[in-house]
Structures are given as structure tokens and as C-alpha cells.
Amino acid sequence: MNDLTATIREILERCVGMEMQTPFIMCAVSPNGSVLAMRVEGDGSAGEPLAEHSEEHGFALPMTMVVVDQRNEAVRLCSCSSC
């Protein structure tokens, strides 16, 4: 889960750098069916889980993440190298 946490942190930092407005709604989806949806405040604190399902082996790559901000701006990011 530490790799997932680091990936989420990196993506959220990129969203802040793009001047997206917090709090964010973030959804991470793995091809094996694992899903995490969170509300993330802009103060760097841990996000509030909204929905979560983890398959037996956790999150698998490539993983797709969608972040929506308070202005309804959305960013879709993928962990694969071809996106």
C-alpha cells in the first residue's frame, strides 16, 4: 500500500501544481477490480475514504486515477507508459 500512497501523493501534488481547487474527489481504479474513492483536503492531511474495495492481491498496475476539483475540472491519469 505504500507504493499506492506514494503514487496518490504524487498525482495530487501535480493537481495542486495545475492550480486545481481543493478539496479534490479522487478515484483510483485497478484492472483487477480494486477501487478507492476519497475526498482529499488541500492541507496535506489523509483523505476521507468515500468508497473502497480491495481484491485479495491489492491494487494491480496499470492503474487509472481520476481527480475532480471544486470547479468540476477533471484530470485522468494512468500509471502505464503508453497513456
C-alpha positions as CSV (number, residue, x, y, z in Angstrom):
1,M,0.0,0.0,0.0
2,N,3.0,2.3,0.4
3,D,3.5,2.4,-3.3
4,L,-0.1,3.3,-3.8
5,T,0.1,6.0,-1.2
6,A,3.2,7.5,-2.9
7,T,1.5,7.4,-6.3
8,I,-1.6,9.1,-5.0
9,R,0.5,11.8,-3.3
10,E,2.5,12.5,-6.4
11,I,-0.7,12.8,-8.5
12,L,-2.4,15.1,-6.0
13,E,0.8,17.3,-5.9
14,R,0.6,17.5,-9.7
15,C,-3.1,18.6,-9.5
16,V,-2.2,21.3,-7.0
17,G,0.6,22.4,-9.4
18,M,-2.0,22.7,-12.1
19,E,-3.9,25.1,-9.8
20,M,-6.9,22.8,-9.3
21,Q,-9.1,23.8,-6.4
22,T,-9.2,21.6,-3.3
23,P,-10.8,19.6,-1.9
24,F,-10.5,17.0,-4.6
25,I,-12.5,13.9,-5.2
26,M,-10.1,11.2,-6.3
27,C,-10.9,7.8,-7.6
28,A,-8.2,5.1,-8.3
29,V,-9.3,2.0,-10.3
30,S,-7.2,-1.1,-10.8
31,P,-7.8,-3.6,-13.7
32,N,-8.3,-6.4,-11.1
33,G,-11.3,-4.6,-9.6
34,S,-9.7,-2.8,-6.7
35,V,-11.2,0.7,-6.2
36,L,-10.5,3.6,-3.9
37,A,-12.5,6.9,-3.9
38,M,-11.5,9.7,-1.5
39,R,-12.2,13.3,-0.6
40,V,-8.8,15.0,-0.2
41,E,-8.4,18.4,1.5
42,G,-5.7,20.8,0.4
43,D,-3.9,20.8,3.7
44,G,-1.9,17.6,3.1
45,S,-3.9,15.5,5.6
46,A,-5.0,12.0,4.9
47,G,-8.1,11.8,2.7
48,E,-11.5,10.8,3.8
49,P,-12.4,7.5,2.2
50,L,-15.8,7.6,0.4
51,A,-15.7,4.1,-1.1
52,E,-13.2,1.3,-1.1
53,H,-12.9,-2.2,-2.4
54,S,-9.6,-4.2,-2.5
55,E,-9.2,-7.5,-4.2
56,E,-7.1,-10.2,-2.5
57,H,-3.8,-9.1,-4.0
58,G,-4.5,-5.3,-3.6
59,F,-4.1,-2.8,-6.5
60,A,-2.6,-4.0,-9.7
61,L,-1.0,-1.9,-12.4
62,P,-1.7,-0.2,-14.7
63,M,-4.0,1.9,-12.5
64,T,-6.2,4.7,-13.7
65,M,-6.9,7.7,-11.5
66,V,-9.4,10.5,-11.9
67,V,-9.3,13.7,-9.9
68,V,-12.1,16.2,-9.9
69,D,-11.8,19.6,-8.2
70,Q,-14.3,22.1,-6.8
71,R,-14.7,23.8,-10.2
72,N,-15.5,20.5,-11.8
73,E,-12.1,20.4,-13.6
74,A,-11.1,16.8,-14.1
75,V,-7.8,15.1,-14.8
76,R,-7.4,11.4,-15.8
77,L,-4.0,9.8,-15.2
78,C,-2.8,6.4,-15.9
79,S,0.2,4.6,-14.5
80,C,1.0,2.9,-17.8
81,S,3.7,4.2,-20.1
82,S,1.5,4.4,-23.2
83,C,-1.1,6.9,-21.9
